[in-house]
Amino acid sequence: MAIERSAGLLMYRRTPAGLEVLLAHPGGPFWVRRDAGAWTLPKGGIGPGEEALAAALREFREETGFASAPPFLPLGELRQRSGKRIVAWAFEGDADPARLASNPFELEWPPRSGRRRTFPEVDRVQWFGLSEARGRLVPGQAPFIDALERQLRGWPPAAG
């Protein structure tokens, strides 16, 4: 069985209070009442022959409707408990969560009802400070926050 690989982007912004990251809450009935430990980086599967960064760029746009722009800082690759591997990059940007435009997916709901319903891949996005983001993220993705901090070490510049 092949190990599934996904690629994602973590948008960050600098605020007077410190760094914030934009996290996505998965859409669909399974996630509707879940919060802590349920948020994720906008990400998705890497297609056959597709470069990981190209997949991350595509998935970010499909799941949020927001643009991304270089430079893209590598955050590494993690293995989730399920065995799925996620490779991620960070980029600086700003987005209004109210302007979220996520691709839809179809699902039989309720199960075994024969009825199909449409749900957004991502039902909301929100900015979080790094400490809060660690608690909101699916636990296996929290190390991406540490990697972002390492990449940006030295910001903000010391006063003086």
C-alpha angles and dihedrals in degrees: 000000000000118000110244114236127200132184128208148172129229113206114206135183135193116236132174087257092052138265121341130190130206111235129187127224112214116244127227135071097287093064101035096102098031122098120146109063093009104089122097146183110268099263145141147175124310110234124227109285092004121134112241095235091049089053091049092051092048094046093047091054093044095048099042109015088228127128123241127205137192148289094078113194114211113238096181133237127294134192116225122214088257089061093250114137123219125195117193145184132194129220134180117248146119130238136174108237089212089066094060111144110182128180115249129237131196126233136172102250130211092026116260091007095115089230121120122210132187121231133176116253086230119026097190144356127207140181116243135181112245096258093051091043090060090058095045097048125090098268095245091059099052092093088069087070090055090049091051090052090051091050092051098040109146096041125146097039115238114265116244 
